[in-house]
Every structure is written in structure tokens, then in C-alpha cells.
């Protein structure tokens, strides 16, 4: 091969490698796991979870947000239409927090 062709090939390979590193791994579609007949769980990573459910009104969503945020180990709560997104501290386990979250969501 000519030096010019080797240079072009090396640039193309470098750009392809950079594109793979920058884009990261392709995520699989998230699946919803039913927790009750009206509440579904979507796990994002070990510290983030979304609870999908029907919301009644703005007052209810604010109460839910405040009650979940008051639990030990909760770092953040976001309530958007049909979804409650919860971030926990890495020092806490979902198995101790999630029953309380479900109790609040069922009310």
C-alpha cells in the first residue's frame, strides 16, 4: 500500500474507534415490571428507578414527592406525568427502601 492510503486508512480507523468510545454501549429497551396491578417498575441503574402509574392531580403528586423524599436514603424525587423517578444513595439498598415507596404510591 502507498503511504497516502495507509494514512487515510489509519485516520478512518481512528475516527471509527473514537465514535464507538464516544457513543458508548447501546442500551436495551427498558422493561416494565409489574409491582401491583397499577404500579410498574423500570430499573435504570443501581441507584435510579422509575415507578409508572396513573396520577390523580397536582396535589397528590406533590404529597407523593414529599413523602418519598423524606425517606432515609433518598437523594432525589421527580414526579412527571405517569411517572415517579427516585434516586437513592449508594449506601442504601432498594430492598429496604422500596416497600416504603410502594406503601406511599398505593395510598
C-alpha positions in Angstrom: 0.0 0.0 0.0 1.1 3.5 -0.6 1.8 5.8 2.4 -1.1 8.0 1.4 -3.5 5.0 1.6 -2.1 3.9 4.9 -2.6 7.4 6.3 -6.2 7.5 5.1 -6.9 4.0 6.5 -5.4 4.9 9.9 -7.5 8.1 10.1 -10.7 6.2 9.2 -9.9 3.6 11.8 -9.2 6.2 14.4 -12.4 8.0 13.7 -14.4 4.8 13.9 -12.8 3.9 17.2 -13.5 7.4 18.6 -17.1 7.1 17.5 -17.5 3.8 19.3 -15.9 5.2 22.5 -18.0 8.4 22.4 -21.3 6.8 21.8 -20.9 4.1 24.5 -22.7 0.8 24.5 -26.1 0.5 23.0 -28.8 0.2 25.7 -31.5 -2.4 25.5 -35.1 -1.3 25.8 -36.1 -0.8 29.4 -38.8 -3.2 30.5 -41.6 -2.5 33.0 -42.0 -5.0 35.8 -45.5 -5.0 37.5 -45.3 -4.4 41.2 -49.1 -4.2 41.7 -51.9 -4.2 39.2 -51.5 -0.3 38.8 -47.8 0.3 39.5 -44.9 -0.7 37.2 -41.2 -0.5 37.9 -38.5 0.5 35.4 -34.9 0.0 36.7 -32.4 2.4 35.2 -29.2 1.6 37.1 -28.5 0.5 40.7 -29.4 4.0 42.1 -32.3 5.1 39.8 -35.7 3.7 39.4 -39.0 4.9 37.8 -42.4 3.9 39.1 -45.0 4.2 36.3 -48.6 4.8 37.4 -51.7 6.9 36.9 -51.6 10.2 38.8 -54.8 11.9 40.1 -53.9 15.5 40.5 -51.1 18.0 41.2 -51.7 17.9 45.0 -51.4 14.2 45.1 -48.1 14.3 43.1 -46.7 16.9 45.5 -47.6 14.8 48.5 -46.1 11.7 46.9 -42.9 13.6 46.2 -42.5 15.0 49.7 -43.3 11.7 51.4 -40.8 9.7 49.3 -38.1 12.4 49.6 -38.5 12.2 53.4 -37.5 8.5 53.5 -33.9 7.7 54.7 -31.6 7.1 51.7 -33.5 9.1 49.1 -31.4 11.7 47.3 -33.9 12.9 44.7 -37.5 12.5 43.6 -39.0 13.8 40.4 -42.7 13.4 39.5 -43.7 13.8 35.9 -46.9 12.7 34.3 -47.5 9.0 34.9 -44.0 8.5 36.4 -42.2 8.9 39.7 -38.4 8.9 39.4 -36.4 8.1 42.5 -32.7 8.3 43.1 -31.3 6.6 46.2 -28.0 7.0 48.0 -25.5 4.2 47.1 -25.2 3.4 50.8 -28.8 2.2 50.9 -30.4 -0.9 49.4 -33.6 -1.0 47.4 -34.9 -3.9 49.4 -35.2 -1.7 52.5 -36.5 1.4 50.7 -38.8 0.1 48.1 -41.5 -1.3 50.4 -41.9 2.2 51.9 -42.1 3.7 48.4 -44.8 1.3 47.4 -46.7 2.0 50.5 -46.7 5.7 49.6 -47.6 5.1 46.0 -50.5 2.8 46.9 -52.2 5.5 49.1 
